[in-house]
Amino acid sequence: MKAATEVISLYMAKELGERGITVNAVAPGAVASGFGGGLVRDDASINKSLAEITPLGRVGQPDDIGAAVRGLLSDDMHWVNGQRIEVTGGQSL
């Protein structure tokens, strides 16, 4: 599903670009949320394990992802198009 989302975002970026519409894919890393049954949020050992492989020393929070999306939606990012934006805190570098 992730690969399909990335590919369709590329096609949409090409198709919609002439209308001034940008399309990008946001690829979040581990996030302490309810996704996946809340495993990263609720299991301290999994949270710690993922935090240890992230240079920023923690897993992401929903607001971390939201801030990246908000940034992409701003007029300041009008020239970013057809990109896969990793929002991972550097997880697994």
C-alpha positions as CSV (number, residue, x, y, z in Angstrom):
1,M,0.0,0.0,0.0
2,K,2.8,2.4,0.8
3,A,4.5,1.8,-2.5
4,A,1.2,2.4,-4.4
5,T,0.6,5.6,-2.5
6,E,4.0,6.9,-3.4
7,V,3.6,5.9,-7.1
8,I,0.2,7.5,-7.4
9,S,1.4,10.7,-5.8
10,L,4.1,10.9,-8.6
11,Y,1.5,10.5,-11.3
12,M,-0.8,13.0,-9.6
13,A,2.0,15.5,-9.2
14,K,2.7,15.4,-12.9
15,E,-1.0,15.5,-13.9
16,L,-2.0,18.3,-11.5
17,G,1.2,20.4,-11.7
18,E,0.0,22.4,-14.7
19,R,-2.9,23.6,-12.6
20,G,-0.5,24.7,-9.8
21,I,-1.5,21.8,-7.5
22,T,1.4,20.0,-5.7
23,V,1.2,16.4,-4.5
24,N,3.6,14.8,-2.1
25,A,3.7,11.7,0.1
26,V,4.4,11.9,3.8
27,A,6.1,8.8,5.2
28,P,6.1,8.9,9.0
29,G,8.3,6.7,11.1
30,A,7.3,5.2,14.4
31,V,4.6,7.4,16.1
32,A,3.1,7.1,19.6
33,S,-0.5,7.0,18.5
34,G,-3.5,4.7,18.3
35,F,-2.3,3.4,14.9
36,G,-1.7,-0.4,14.9
37,G,-3.6,-0.8,18.1
38,G,-1.4,1.8,19.9
39,L,1.6,-0.6,20.1
40,V,4.3,2.1,19.9
41,R,2.4,4.3,22.3
42,D,1.4,1.6,24.8
43,D,4.2,-0.9,24.9
44,A,7.2,0.7,26.7
45,S,9.7,-1.9,25.5
46,I,8.8,-1.3,21.8
47,N,8.7,2.5,22.3
48,K,12.2,2.3,24.0
49,S,13.6,0.0,21.3
50,L,12.4,2.3,18.5
51,A,13.7,5.4,20.3
52,E,17.1,3.9,20.6
53,I,17.4,3.6,16.8
54,T,16.3,7.2,16.3
55,P,19.0,9.9,16.4
56,L,16.5,12.3,18.2
57,G,16.2,9.7,21.0
58,R,12.4,9.3,20.9
59,V,9.5,8.1,18.8
60,G,7.4,10.6,17.0
61,Q,4.3,12.2,18.3
62,P,1.2,12.9,16.3
63,D,2.0,16.6,16.4
64,D,5.4,15.9,14.8
65,I,3.6,14.5,11.7
66,G,1.0,17.2,11.7
67,A,3.6,19.9,11.8
68,A,5.2,18.4,8.7
69,V,1.9,18.2,6.8
70,R,1.1,21.8,7.9
71,G,4.4,22.9,6.5
72,L,3.8,21.2,3.2
73,L,0.4,22.9,2.9
74,S,1.9,26.3,3.5
75,D,2.6,28.6,0.6
76,D,6.3,28.5,1.6
77,M,6.5,25.0,0.2
78,H,4.9,25.7,-3.2
79,W,7.9,24.4,-5.1
80,V,8.0,21.0,-3.4
81,N,6.2,18.6,-5.7
82,G,6.2,14.8,-6.3
83,Q,8.3,14.1,-3.2
84,R,8.3,11.4,-0.6
85,I,8.8,13.3,2.7
86,E,10.2,11.2,5.5
87,V,9.1,12.4,8.9
88,T,11.0,9.9,11.0
89,G,13.3,11.8,13.3
90,G,16.1,10.1,11.4
91,Q,14.9,6.6,12.4
92,S,17.3,3.9,11.3
93,L,20.0,6.2,9.8
